[in-house]
Amino acid sequence: MPVIEGTLERITYQNSENDFTVARLLPDGKTEKLITVVGIFPSLTPGESLKIKGEWVNNPKFGRQFKAESYESIMPRTLKGIEKYLGSGSIKGIGPATAQKLVSYFGHEVLEVIEKNPHRLCEVEGIGEKKAETISKGFEEQKDIRDVMIFLQNYDVSPSLAVKIYKRYQKDTISQIKENPYRLATEVTGIGFKTADKIALKLGMEFRSPHRIKAAVQYVLWEAAGNGHVFLPEEEINDQIRKLFADEEGEIETPLIKEQIMELINEKELFVEQEPGTQERLLYLAPFYHAEKGITRKLLSLKSYQLSMNHKAGIKHNDIGIKLTSKQQEALQKALEEGILIITGGPGTGKTTTIRTLISLFEEGDMQVTLTAPTGRAARRMTDATGREARTIHRLLEYGYSDGDLRFKRNEDNPLKTDVLIVDEVSMVDLLLMYNLLKALPSTCKLILVGDTDQLPSVGAGNVLRELIKSDVIPQITLDEIFRQARESLIIVNAHRINNGKFPLVNEKNKDFYFIQQEEPEKILNTILDLCHYRISRYLNVNPVEDIQVITPMRKTLVGVDNLNSCLQETLNPAAKNKTQINYGSELYRLGDKVMQIKNNYQKEVYNGDIGRIRDINTEEGEIGVIYPDLEDNREVKYSLNELDELVLSYAISVHKSQGSEYPVVIVPVVTQHFILLQRNLVYTGITRAKKLVVIVGTKKAMAIALKNNKVEERYTLLGKRLHNNID
């Protein structure tokens, strides 16, 4: 089989799902002619030296290519290759300029100097002791990552996943995997049970090992939690485990599974409940069991606390003179009388006015009021609407590292100091977060929960707001009258129409809701690009990047999140000489790009869903600086290259990621290609993110499908029943 060696010059194309890559390679030798290589190449960095086995093929469209069967990454041998490798940005402290200096000074010895004699780096002009130490540590980390990659290659783990695993366990990666490979399935994003299981079996794990079956049970339950379920019926767990091992010789019998479930119950890793009126056993992972019971206990305790304040004469008008509806007045009275209250309602029904009035009433009674919301953007909106500081729940509970562990510092032993807590956007709060919030409330605190039950449920497990309402135990008020001023906005009128399954009113002159009929996905894509680039910014005088948000149901397809981001980046922030850019795998980040944090990072204090702009790219230090306007201190957050998997472009985002946010302009593609996710509450959630203008691009057929589909996502949870059954 032919073998070629050379230096990776650039990645032309890479499929993020299967890592199929088209790249340009400079072969070793005298030739300066680049060749095209194609194949499965996860996690490549320009400048790497590759040894590739494969065959030459002639592509009818693209010509002669080398099709890879296998490859290995080797340290570069030519000076040009070494310089390209060092300057690729993969080693912190070395960018193109420093790489050129180092290679010019040390020649072929440069890699050995960095590894074994890093103090000699100070001989090069412009490199001091601190920078030499940074380079040495960066090189050592890259070496450690390579060792992990080599180890994991034996278990068919791709280099990109190997980097993720290394980030989680650092120098202890190999020993941690050998000790318990199944931890990868729950602790590393992108590693499923089957990958961890494959490693375990190759390391000698028995097919019917109790450790293997236990890991499978826990994995199935964690996967269910990722899909919103708090527990699973035992029979469903048995079915899913049998499916996990379905393609193997032999079978994992049900008695073996039951035996390990009992072991996990004895070890307090699992808890079991009996479905009332049946023999069905419901199995919980410990955190969710304690959370569901703890929420029930705390809410019933708060409900029993009542403090009546005599403000009946003062609740007809609020502090800014707007007349209140009868439902708003009822909400105020109940808030004064009850220990806990739920206030729900769609857009334009006066939730914000009610909150503002409540704050005034409680403060008149010398009560301390605290405001919170689940996301940074939702907290910022609450602050702007009320004129009072609102903090995210995580920041309110002082979540962070304590004694080496991540935890909430506010809890039952260190409660919040407040008389009233008002929580907005409660539909986004999952079971575990609600439990931690309630644990931190003093027993004499009033709790006001505000939300919209027609929004999508929380991303995490549970359906807290719906369950509290369903219990019929917690006092609640639904604001259902649209204010006259709000009725002037078609965004608000159409939100309620969509919620009732009616087609929206569109394309009225000088209004704020438009529908552009386009059949072909290519035309829909081009229309969205044109709207963002020219038409809307001229119509409303808004910033195309800051003020316009494309919200789409799916990640894939031509008008899914991934492709829209790639096209919008080139349209709204094209390459230019003065714009530094940097590659991370197949992703390209450019100065000025709009990006989103996609996982909670408690050290940096940025959270899943925060949107910012890239303000700085330092290729020498291998760092990107992002400004997040919704952070309370408006600071710049630094990311090293190996942290870039926490960032994605956010010119287009999913509907779920848009929850709790508000944008001046929202564009929503609605196409039949998104059939699986054409649901009424997705369209409702998407359009209610807009303040000034909504533009839907797509087909009326797709819109009709979405309006007809009002199926509420059912999740396994007993919170509502627990509250109802424990009221006495």
KAMOCOR-V200066 format. One record per backbone hydrogen bond with DSSP energy under -1.0 kcal/mol. CO is the residue of the C=O (numbers start at 0). NH is the residue of the N-H. Records with the same first field share a line. If there is no record, write none. Layout:
CO->NH + NH
This chain:
1->53
3->51
4->27
5->49
6->25
7->46
9->23
12->21
14->18
18->40
19->14
20->38
21->11 + 12
22->36
23->8 + 9
24->34
25->6
34->24
35->65
36->22
37->67
38->20
44->47
47->7
48->73
49->5
50->71
51->3
52->68 + 69
54->66
56->64
58->62
62->58
64->56
65->37
66->54
69->52
71->50
77->81
78->82
79->83
80->84
81->85
82->86
84->87
90->93
94->98
95->99
96->100
97->101
98->102
99->103
100->104
101->105
102->106
105->108
106->109
108->112
109->113
110->114
111->115
112->116
116->119
117->120
118->121
119->122
120->123
123->126
127->131
128->132
129->133
130->134
131->135
132->136
133->137
134->138
135->139
136->140
137->141
138->142
139->143
140->144
141->145
142->146
143->147
144->148
145->149
146->150
147->151
148->152
151->154 + 156
152->155
157->161
158->162
159->163
160->164
161->165
162->166
163->167
164->168
165->169
168->171
169->172
171->175
172->176
173->177
174->178
175->179
179->182
180->183
181->184
182->186
183->187
187->190
191->195
192->196
193->197
194->198
195->199
196->200
197->201
198->202
199->204
200->203
205->208
208->212
209->213
210->214
211->215
212->216
213->217
214->218
215->219
216->220
217->221
218->222
219->223
220->224
221->225
223->228
224->227
227->461
231->282
232->236
233->237
234->238
235->239
236->240
237->241
238->242
239->243
240->244
242->245
244->247
252->256
253->257
254->258
255->259
256->260
257->261
258->262
259->263
260->264
261->265
262->266
263->268 + 269
264->267
268->285
270->283
272->281
274->277
279->274
280->233
281->272
282->231
283->270
284->288
285->289
286->290
287->291
288->292
289->293
290->294
291->295
292->296
293->297
294->298
295->299
296->300
297->301
298->302
299->303
301->304
308->310
310->313
315->323
317->320
321->317
324->328
325->329
326->330
327->331
328->332
329->333
330->334
331->335
332->336
333->337
338->446
340->448
341->476
342->450
343->478
345->348
347->482
349->353
350->354
351->355
352->356
353->357
354->358
355->359
356->360
357->361
358->362
359->363
360->364
361->366
362->365
367->418 + 419
369->421
370->390
371->423
372->392
374->378
375->379
376->380
377->381
378->382
379->383
380->384
381->385
382->386
390->372
391->395
392->396
393->398
394->397
396->409
397->408
399->406
401->404
404->401
406->399
418->445
419->369
420->447
421->371
422->449
424->427
425->428
429->433
430->434
431->435
432->436
433->437
434->438
437->440
439->415
441->444
445->420
446->340
447->422
448->342
449->425
450->344
451->454
460->430
462->466
463->467
464->468
465->469
466->470
468->471
474->341
476->343
482->486
484->487
485->488
488->492
489->493
490->494
491->495
492->496
493->497
494->498
495->499
496->501
497->500
507->510
511->693
512->506
513->695
515->697
519->523
520->524
521->525
522->526
523->527
524->528
525->529
526->530
527->531
528->532
529->533 + 534
530->535
533->537
534->538
535->539
536->540
542->546
546->664
548->666
549->652
553->560
554->561
556->559
559->563
560->564
561->565
562->566
563->567
564->568
565->569
566->570
567->571
568->572
575->578
579->590
581->588
583->586
586->583
588->581
589->592
592->613
593->649
594->611
595->647
596->608
600->604 + 605
605->600
606->609
609->596
611->594
612->626
613->591
615->624
617->621 + 622
621->640
622->617
623->638
624->614 + 615
625->636
626->612
627->630
630->633
634->627
636->625
638->623
639->642
640->643
642->645
643->646
645->597
647->595
650->549
652->551
655->658
657->660
662->690
663->691 + 692
664->548
665->694
666->550
667->696
669->698
670->673
671->674
673->676
674->677
676->678
678->682
679->683
680->684
681->685
682->686
683->687
685->688
686->689
688->662
692->665
693->513
694->667
695->515
696->669
697->517
698->702
699->703
700->704
701->705
702->706
703->707
704->708
707->709
708->679
715->229
717->721
718->722
719->723
720->724
721->725
